[in-house]
C-alpha cells in the first residue's frame, strides 16, 4: 500500500513535470518560510496546479490533485528584494487531502505515483525530437536547460519537456501530466503540434 506523506503544497498557475525546471520568485511570508524549511531539511514541496482561484493572497478555491514534488536546486536574492529559486521536478504525486495551516500555508497528504515506464520514442515522434532540440538550443532557454539531464531515448523525458515548453493551455498541460503512457503523451503532442502548424 502506498504510504501517505505530509508535504507543503505550492498552488500555481503552471504545471511542473518530473525532470522539469521551474524558476520561482518568492515574496509571500508563508512561502519564504517554506523555502527556508525545505533548504534546512533538504526536502521538497508539492507543486499543484490551481483549478480555480489565485496564486497570491488567500487560498485557491480548488487545486488539481495530481502534482509533482519539487526540489530546490538553486536560489539567490533578487534586486527587487524577492527571493529567486530554481526547482527541479522529481516525482508525480496525488493529493488525497489537504488543510490550511495557521501561517496560511497549504499542507497536503500525498501519495507517490510511479515513474512512467521506460519507453523509447517511435519513428513517428522524430519531428517532436527535432522541435525539442531547436527549443533547447535557443539562448532564452539557457537558464532552464542548464539544469536538465537530457535523455533523448526516453519517451517520457521528451514528452515532459515538450509539454513544458510548447504554448499549451493549462488544462491540456495538466492532462498530459496525469497520463501514464509516455508514447501516448507524444502522440497527443504530435497531433497538437501538427494542428498548430497548419492553423
Backbone as JSON, one array per atom type, in Angstrom:
{
  "sequence": "XXXXXXXXXXXXXXXXXXXXXXXXXXXXXXXXXXXXXXXXXXXXXXXXXXXXXXXXXXXXXXXXXXXXXXXXXXXXXXXXXXXXXXXXXXXXXXXXXXXXXXXXXXXXXXXXXXXXXXXXXXXXXXXXXXXXXXXXXXXXXXXXXXXXXXXXXXXXXXXXXXXXXXXXXXXXXXXXXXXXXXXXXXXXXXXXXXXXXXX",
  "N": [[0.85, -1.2, 0.0], [0.5, 2.22, -0.81], [2.15, 4.51, 1.1], [1.0, 7.36, 2.94], [2.14, 10.68, 2.9], [3.01, 13.73, 4.57], [3.18, 16.97, 3.2], [4.34, 20.23, 2.3], [2.4, 22.36, 0.17], [2.46, 24.08, -2.94], [0.42, 25.97, -4.63], [0.01, 26.77, -8.02], [-0.32, 28.64, -11.12], [0.62, 26.94, -13.14], [2.21, 24.01, -14.57], [4.27, 21.55, -13.31], [6.54, 19.15, -14.43], [7.96, 15.84, -13.92], [11.49, 15.9, -13.85], [11.56, 18.39, -14.91], [12.25, 21.99, -14.99], [11.7, 24.66, -12.83], [11.56, 28.02, -12.37], [11.07, 30.29, -9.7], [9.71, 33.24, -8.16], [9.8, 34.34, -5.0], [7.81, 35.88, -2.54], [5.8, 36.02, -0.64], [5.31, 35.65, 2.87], [4.62, 33.11, 3.93], [5.57, 31.36, 1.98], [8.25, 32.01, 1.82], [9.07, 31.14, 4.34], [8.51, 28.43, 3.99], [10.34, 27.73, 1.97], [12.76, 28.19, 3.35], [12.56, 26.21, 5.33], [12.55, 23.91, 3.74], [15.11, 24.04, 2.58], [16.7, 23.84, 4.87], [16.09, 21.26, 5.8], [16.57, 19.73, 3.62], [14.46, 18.87, 1.97], [11.54, 18.64, -0.17], [8.76, 20.29, -1.85], [5.29, 20.15, -2.78], [4.23, 20.9, -6.0], [1.28, 22.04, -7.21], [-1.36, 22.41, -9.56], [-3.49, 25.19, -9.89], [-6.95, 24.94, -9.9], [-9.23, 26.51, -9.6], [-9.2, 29.93, -8.69], [-6.67, 32.13, -7.17], [-3.06, 32.73, -7.32], [-1.77, 34.31, -5.38], [-2.23, 35.91, -2.13], [-5.11, 34.82, -0.53], [-6.22, 31.37, -0.15], [-6.37, 29.18, -3.04], [-9.5, 28.37, -4.63], [-9.88, 25.74, -5.51], [-7.73, 22.9, -6.2], [-5.82, 20.95, -8.57], [-5.58, 17.45, -8.09], [-3.37, 15.92, -8.9], [0.05, 16.38, -8.87], [3.49, 17.5, -8.68], [6.49, 16.62, -7.01], [8.77, 19.06, -5.95], [12.17, 19.98, -5.89], [14.5, 22.22, -4.48], [17.06, 23.59, -6.33], [18.66, 25.73, -6.71], [19.2, 29.05, -5.53], [18.77, 32.59, -5.06], [18.96, 35.92, -3.71], [17.02, 38.48, -5.17], [17.29, 41.59, -7.06], [15.06, 43.14, -6.59], [14.35, 42.63, -4.04], [12.99, 40.3, -3.7], [12.98, 36.67, -3.38], [14.68, 34.54, -5.47], [14.2, 31.33, -6.71], [15.2, 28.14, -8.05], [13.67, 25.26, -9.1], [13.55, 21.68, -9.34], [11.65, 19.25, -10.94], [10.65, 16.23, -9.44], [9.09, 13.79, -8.77], [5.86, 12.49, -9.57], [2.82, 13.11, -7.78], [-0.12, 12.39, -5.81], [-2.6, 14.3, -4.34], [-4.33, 13.52, -1.54], [-5.66, 14.66, 0.47], [-5.96, 17.85, 2.14], [-4.99, 20.67, 4.18], [-5.28, 23.94, 5.67], [-2.67, 25.6, 7.18], [-1.88, 27.44, 10.24], [-0.23, 29.52, 9.46], [-1.14, 30.04, 6.98], [-0.13, 28.44, 4.99], [-0.54, 25.83, 2.65], [-0.99, 22.5, 3.47], [-0.43, 19.23, 2.43], [-1.71, 15.87, 2.26], [-0.11, 13.35, 0.74], [0.23, 10.86, -1.86], [2.72, 8.92, -3.46], [3.22, 8.67, -6.94], [3.91, 6.18, -9.43], [6.9, 6.23, -11.48], [6.92, 7.04, -15.01], [6.8, 4.32, -17.39], [9.81, 3.0, -18.87], [10.28, 3.83, -22.1], [11.15, 4.02, -25.54], [11.04, 6.79, -27.87], [8.89, 6.57, -30.76], [9.51, 6.05, -34.34], [7.69, 7.79, -35.62], [7.6, 9.91, -33.92], [9.76, 11.47, -34.37], [9.74, 14.14, -35.55], [8.97, 15.67, -33.33], [11.14, 15.41, -31.62], [13.06, 16.81, -33.04], [11.94, 19.37, -32.91], [12.06, 19.83, -30.14], [14.84, 19.78, -29.72], [15.56, 22.1, -31.14], [14.2, 24.03, -29.63], [15.52, 23.85, -27.15], [18.04, 24.68, -27.86], [17.81, 27.35, -28.13], [18.87, 30.51, -27.02], [17.43, 31.8, -25.04], [16.51, 29.78, -23.46], [18.55, 28.92, -21.86], [18.77, 29.37, -18.97], [16.91, 27.52, -18.16], [17.6, 25.08, -19.46], [20.13, 24.47, -18.48], [19.91, 23.05, -16.15], [18.9, 20.66, -16.89], [18.89, 17.1, -17.48], [19.55, 15.62, -20.23], [17.76, 13.08, -22.02], [17.37, 11.61, -24.67], [16.45, 9.23, -25.62], [14.37, 8.48, -24.12], [11.0, 8.32, -23.98], [9.3, 9.5, -22.12], [10.83, 11.57, -21.0], [11.26, 13.25, -23.25], [8.59, 13.88, -23.95], [7.67, 15.15, -21.6], [9.32, 17.43, -21.5], [8.55, 18.79, -23.84], [5.87, 19.25, -23.26], [6.15, 21.15, -21.31], [7.43, 23.27, -22.63], [6.13, 23.94, -25.06], [3.55, 26.15, -26.28], [0.85, 25.72, -24.6], [-2.55, 25.31, -23.52], [-3.41, 25.51, -20.04], [-5.17, 23.41, -18.96], [-4.69, 21.34, -20.81], [-1.97, 20.87, -20.46], [-2.05, 19.95, -17.8], [-3.54, 17.62, -18.16], [-1.73, 16.14, -19.71], [0.28, 15.74, -17.83], [-1.03, 14.0, -16.12], [-1.23, 11.69, -17.55], [-0.12, 8.29, -18.07], [1.19, 6.87, -19.98], [3.96, 7.15, -21.85], [4.39, 7.16, -24.67], [1.87, 7.58, -25.67], [1.41, 10.13, -24.71], [3.26, 11.5, -26.31], [2.07, 11.03, -28.79], [-0.26, 12.58, -28.59], [0.87, 15.13, -28.26], [2.12, 15.33, -30.74], [-0.08, 15.42, -32.46], [-1.22, 17.84, -31.6], [0.88, 19.61, -32.23], [1.03, 19.34, -35.02], [-1.45, 20.29, -35.7], [-1.29, 22.95, -34.81], [0.65, 23.85, -36.52], [-0.55, 23.81, -39.0], [-2.57, 25.56, -38.68]],
  "CA": [[0.0, 0.0, 0.0], [1.28, 3.45, -0.94], [2.05, 5.28, 2.34], [0.65, 8.78, 2.79], [3.14, 11.55, 3.5], [2.61, 15.14, 4.69], [4.09, 17.77, 2.38], [3.82, 21.56, 1.98], [1.96, 22.49, -1.21], [2.57, 25.41, -3.55], [-0.51, 26.02, -5.76], [0.47, 27.71, -9.04], [-0.97, 28.6, -12.44], [1.55, 26.28, -14.06], [2.33, 22.56, -14.34], [5.66, 21.07, -13.25], [6.67, 17.74, -14.79], [9.2, 15.21, -13.44], [12.65, 16.23, -14.68], [11.44, 19.76, -15.41], [12.86, 23.08, -14.23], [10.71, 25.71, -12.53], [12.05, 29.17, -11.62], [10.01, 30.98, -8.95], [10.05, 34.44, -7.4], [9.08, 34.17, -3.74], [7.71, 37.1, -1.76], [4.87, 35.87, 0.48], [5.98, 35.12, 4.06], [4.4, 31.66, 4.11], [6.41, 30.6, 1.05], [9.65, 32.24, 2.24], [9.29, 30.21, 5.46], [8.51, 27.07, 3.44], [11.63, 27.54, 1.28], [13.79, 28.07, 4.39], [12.43, 24.9, 5.97], [12.97, 22.89, 2.75], [16.57, 24.1, 2.45], [17.29, 23.34, 6.12], [15.88, 19.82, 5.97], [16.84, 19.08, 2.33], [13.23, 18.23, 1.49], [10.89, 19.39, -1.24], [7.37, 20.67, -1.67], [4.46, 19.74, -3.9], [3.67, 21.92, -6.91], [-0.03, 21.61, -7.72], [-1.96, 23.41, -10.44], [-4.74, 25.77, -9.41], [-8.12, 24.67, -10.73], [-9.98, 27.77, -9.5], [-8.65, 30.82, -7.68], [-5.47, 32.91, -7.47], [-1.79, 32.28, -6.72], [-1.36, 35.13, -4.24], [-3.29, 36.27, -1.19], [-5.71, 33.68, 0.17], [-6.06, 30.05, -0.76], [-7.18, 28.94, -4.23], [-10.77, 27.69, -4.35], [-9.63, 24.3, -5.67], [-6.47, 22.54, -6.86], [-5.8, 19.63, -9.2], [-4.97, 16.52, -7.14], [-2.1, 15.36, -9.38], [1.1, 17.39, -8.97], [4.87, 16.98, -8.75], [7.43, 17.02, -5.96], [9.81, 19.98, -6.43], [13.34, 20.17, -5.02], [15.2, 23.48, -4.77], [18.44, 23.3, -6.77], [19.42, 26.98, -6.77], [18.43, 30.19, -5.01], [19.54, 33.8, -4.79], [18.14, 37.11, -3.5], [16.92, 39.29, -6.37], [17.48, 43.03, -6.85], [13.83, 43.78, -6.13], [14.07, 42.23, -2.67], [12.35, 38.99, -3.68], [13.89, 35.53, -3.41], [14.56, 33.72, -6.68], [14.62, 29.94, -6.53], [15.02, 27.25, -9.19], [13.26, 23.93, -8.61], [13.58, 20.56, -10.29], [10.56, 18.29, -10.71], [11.23, 14.93, -9.08], [8.18, 12.66, -8.89], [4.45, 12.85, -9.52], [2.14, 12.79, -6.53], [-1.57, 12.61, -5.75], [-3.04, 14.89, -3.08], [-5.54, 12.82, -1.1], [-6.31, 15.54, 1.45], [-5.11, 19.0, 2.47], [-5.5, 21.59, 5.21], [-4.59, 25.23, 5.72], [-2.0, 25.78, 8.47], [-2.11, 28.76, 10.86], [0.53, 30.51, 8.7], [-1.8, 30.09, 5.66], [0.48, 27.5, 4.04], [-1.34, 24.64, 2.38], [-0.27, 21.26, 3.76], [-1.16, 18.15, 1.78], [-1.41, 14.46, 2.47], [0.13, 12.92, -0.64], [0.73, 9.53, -2.22], [3.65, 8.99, -4.58], [2.81, 7.93, -8.13], [5.08, 5.55, -10.05], [7.5, 6.87, -12.66], [6.48, 6.5, -16.29], [7.64, 3.21, -17.85], [10.89, 3.33, -19.81], [9.97, 3.53, -23.5], [11.83, 4.94, -26.46], [10.11, 7.39, -28.84], [8.71, 5.83, -32.01], [9.95, 6.84, -35.5], [6.71, 8.84, -35.92], [7.79, 11.03, -32.99], [11.02, 12.16, -34.72], [9.56, 15.6, -35.69], [8.91, 16.29, -32.0], [12.51, 15.46, -31.09], [13.72, 17.94, -33.72], [11.37, 20.6, -32.34], [12.6, 20.0, -28.79], [16.26, 20.16, -29.84], [15.59, 23.52, -31.54], [13.76, 24.84, -28.49], [16.54, 23.86, -26.09], [19.23, 25.38, -28.34], [17.52, 28.77, -28.08], [19.6, 31.13, -25.9], [16.48, 32.16, -23.97], [16.25, 28.6, -22.64], [19.74, 28.52, -21.11], [18.52, 29.22, -17.53], [16.11, 26.3, -17.98], [18.26, 23.87, -19.96], [21.39, 24.14, -17.78], [19.62, 22.11, -15.07], [18.32, 19.44, -17.44], [19.73, 15.94, -17.79], [18.87, 15.13, -21.43], [17.65, 11.64, -22.28], [16.61, 11.64, -25.93], [15.91, 7.89, -25.91], [13.29, 8.23, -23.16], [9.79, 9.0, -24.46], [8.74, 10.32, -21.03], [11.63, 12.8, -20.88], [10.97, 14.09, -24.42], [7.22, 14.37, -23.85], [7.56, 16.09, -20.48], [9.95, 18.71, -21.84], [7.71, 19.46, -24.83], [4.65, 19.71, -22.58], [6.51, 22.36, -20.56], [7.95, 24.36, -23.46], [5.19, 24.37, -26.1], [2.48, 27.01, -25.8], [-0.34, 24.87, -24.45], [-3.46, 25.73, -22.44], [-3.14, 24.85, -18.76], [-5.86, 22.13, -18.79], [-4.04, 20.32, -21.63], [-0.73, 20.52, -19.75], [-2.4, 19.13, -16.64], [-3.94, 16.31, -18.68], [-0.52, 15.43, -20.12], [0.95, 15.31, -16.6], [-1.77, 12.9, -15.5], [-1.11, 10.48, -18.38], [0.9, 7.35, -17.59], [1.79, 6.2, -21.14], [4.8, 8.16, -22.48], [4.22, 7.23, -26.13], [0.55, 8.19, -25.91], [1.63, 11.56, -24.48], [3.92, 12.01, -27.52], [1.06, 11.0, -29.87], [-1.13, 13.75, -28.4], [1.68, 16.31, -28.56], [2.34, 15.36, -32.19], [-1.33, 15.88, -33.05], [-1.35, 19.27, -31.29], [1.9, 20.33, -32.99], [0.63, 19.35, -36.44], [-2.64, 21.17, -35.79], [-0.81, 24.33, -34.68], [1.47, 24.2, -37.7], [-1.42, 24.01, -40.17], [-3.61, 26.56, -38.36]],
  "C": [[0.88, 1.24, 0.0], [1.08, 4.32, 0.3], [1.74, 6.74, 2.03], [1.68, 9.62, 3.55], [2.62, 12.99, 3.53], [3.65, 16.0, 3.98], [3.51, 19.18, 2.21], [3.47, 21.64, 0.5], [2.08, 23.92, -1.67], [1.63, 25.41, -4.76], [-0.09, 27.12, -6.74], [-0.38, 27.6, -10.31], [0.01, 28.05, -13.47], [1.59, 24.8, -13.71], [3.82, 22.22, -14.35], [5.66, 19.57, -13.53], [7.93, 17.15, -14.15], [10.34, 15.5, -14.41], [12.64, 17.65, -15.19], [12.05, 20.79, -14.47], [11.83, 24.18, -14.05], [11.36, 26.84, -11.74], [10.87, 29.87, -10.93], [10.57, 32.22, -8.27], [9.17, 34.42, -6.15], [9.02, 35.49, -2.98], [6.74, 36.98, -0.58], [5.58, 35.17, 1.64], [5.83, 33.62, 4.2], [5.3, 30.84, 3.2], [7.89, 30.83, 1.32], [10.0, 31.28, 3.37], [9.37, 28.77, 4.96], [9.84, 26.76, 2.77], [12.75, 27.37, 2.29], [13.77, 26.69, 5.02], [12.89, 23.79, 5.02], [14.49, 22.86, 2.6], [17.26, 23.53, 3.69], [17.23, 21.82, 6.2], [16.15, 19.02, 4.69], [15.63, 18.26, 1.86], [12.62, 19.11, 0.39], [9.47, 19.78, -0.87], [6.59, 20.26, -2.91], [3.98, 20.93, -4.71], [2.38, 21.35, -7.48], [-0.63, 22.76, -8.53], [-3.29, 23.87, -9.86], [-5.85, 25.46, -10.41], [-9.02, 25.9, -10.77], [-9.33, 28.62, -8.43], [-7.34, 31.46, -8.12], [-4.23, 32.34, -6.77], [-1.49, 33.01, -5.43], [-2.54, 35.43, -3.33], [-3.8, 35.05, -0.47], [-5.46, 32.37, -0.54], [-6.87, 29.95, -2.05], [-8.45, 28.18, -3.85], [-10.59, 26.17, -4.47], [-8.33, 24.08, -6.44], [-6.66, 21.19, -7.55], [-5.08, 18.66, -8.26], [-3.64, 15.93, -7.59], [-1.09, 16.49, -9.56], [2.46, 16.72, -9.0], [5.69, 17.49, -7.57], [8.51, 17.91, -6.58], [10.94, 20.05, -5.41], [14.07, 21.45, -5.45], [16.65, 23.15, -5.13], [19.3, 24.56, -6.84], [18.56, 28.09, -6.16], [19.35, 31.4, -4.88], [18.6, 34.99, -4.61], [18.16, 37.96, -4.77], [17.02, 40.78, -6.03], [16.24, 43.7, -6.28], [13.43, 43.34, -4.71], [13.38, 40.88, -2.56], [13.42, 37.89, -3.65], [13.64, 34.75, -4.69], [15.03, 32.31, -6.38], [14.4, 29.18, -7.85], [14.75, 25.86, -8.63], [13.33, 22.91, -9.73], [12.43, 19.62, -9.93], [11.13, 16.89, -10.48], [10.26, 13.78, -9.39], [6.73, 13.14, -8.8], [3.83, 12.39, -8.2], [0.63, 13.02, -6.69], [-1.9, 13.17, -4.37], [-4.35, 14.21, -2.68], [-6.29, 13.61, -0.03], [-5.4, 16.73, 1.72], [-5.8, 19.88, 3.51], [-4.69, 22.88, 5.15], [-3.99, 25.38, 7.12], [-2.26, 27.19, 9.0], [-1.35, 29.87, 10.13], [0.02, 30.65, 7.26], [-1.12, 29.24, 4.59], [-0.43, 26.3, 3.88], [-0.49, 23.4, 2.62], [-1.08, 20.1, 3.21], [-0.75, 16.78, 2.27], [-1.3, 13.86, 1.06], [0.55, 11.46, -0.72], [1.63, 9.69, -3.43], [3.14, 8.14, -5.73], [4.04, 7.33, -8.8], [5.61, 6.37, -11.23], [6.9, 6.26, -13.92], [7.37, 5.32, -16.68], [8.69, 3.68, -18.85], [10.48, 2.88, -21.22], [10.76, 4.5, -24.37], [10.78, 5.57, -27.39], [10.04, 6.54, -30.1], [9.22, 6.68, -33.18], [8.98, 7.99, -35.84], [6.9, 10.08, -35.05], [9.03, 11.86, -33.33], [10.84, 13.67, -34.91], [9.54, 16.31, -34.34], [10.31, 16.4, -31.38], [13.27, 16.62, -31.73], [13.24, 19.27, -33.15], [11.97, 20.87, -30.96], [14.07, 20.4, -28.83], [16.38, 21.65, -30.2], [15.22, 24.42, -30.36], [14.86, 24.97, -27.44], [17.83, 24.55, -26.53], [19.04, 26.89, -28.34], [18.18, 29.37, -26.83], [18.69, 31.48, -24.73], [16.25, 31.0, -23.01], [17.44, 28.19, -21.79], [19.48, 28.39, -19.61], [17.73, 27.95, -17.21], [16.95, 25.07, -18.3], [19.52, 23.51, -19.17], [21.16, 23.17, -16.62], [19.09, 20.77, -15.58], [19.37, 18.34, -17.6], [19.09, 15.28, -19.01], [18.88, 13.6, -21.54], [16.76, 11.48, -23.51], [15.99, 10.29, -26.28], [14.75, 7.53, -24.97], [12.06, 9.04, -23.58], [9.18, 9.9, -23.39], [9.5, 11.64, -20.92], [11.31, 13.76, -22.03], [9.58, 14.71, -24.3], [7.04, 15.4, -22.74], [8.17, 17.44, -20.81], [9.09, 19.49, -22.85], [6.44, 20.02, -24.19], [4.92, 20.98, -21.79], [6.79, 23.54, -21.49], [7.0, 24.82, -24.55], [4.1, 25.24, -25.48], [1.18, 26.22, -25.77], [-1.24, 25.45, -23.36], [-3.21, 24.89, -21.18], [-3.88, 23.52, -18.6], [-5.22, 21.01, -19.62], [-2.73, 19.89, -20.97], [-1.02, 19.6, -18.57], [-2.79, 17.72, -17.07], [-2.74, 15.48, -19.1], [0.27, 14.94, -18.91], [0.3, 14.06, -16.03], [-1.69, 11.61, -16.31], [0.02, 9.59, -17.88], [1.57, 6.57, -18.72], [2.61, 7.22, -21.92], [4.59, 8.29, -23.99], [2.87, 7.86, -26.49], [0.63, 9.7, -25.71], [2.27, 12.2, -25.72], [2.93, 12.03, -28.7], [0.17, 12.24, -29.8], [-0.37, 15.03, -28.73], [1.92, 16.45, -30.06], [1.09, 15.89, -32.9], [-1.53, 17.37, -32.81], [-0.37, 20.09, -32.13], [1.52, 20.43, -34.46], [-0.55, 20.27, -36.66], [-2.21, 22.64, -35.73], [-0.07, 24.78, -35.93], [0.6, 24.49, -38.92], [-2.48, 25.08, -39.92], [-3.27, 27.9, -39.01]]
}
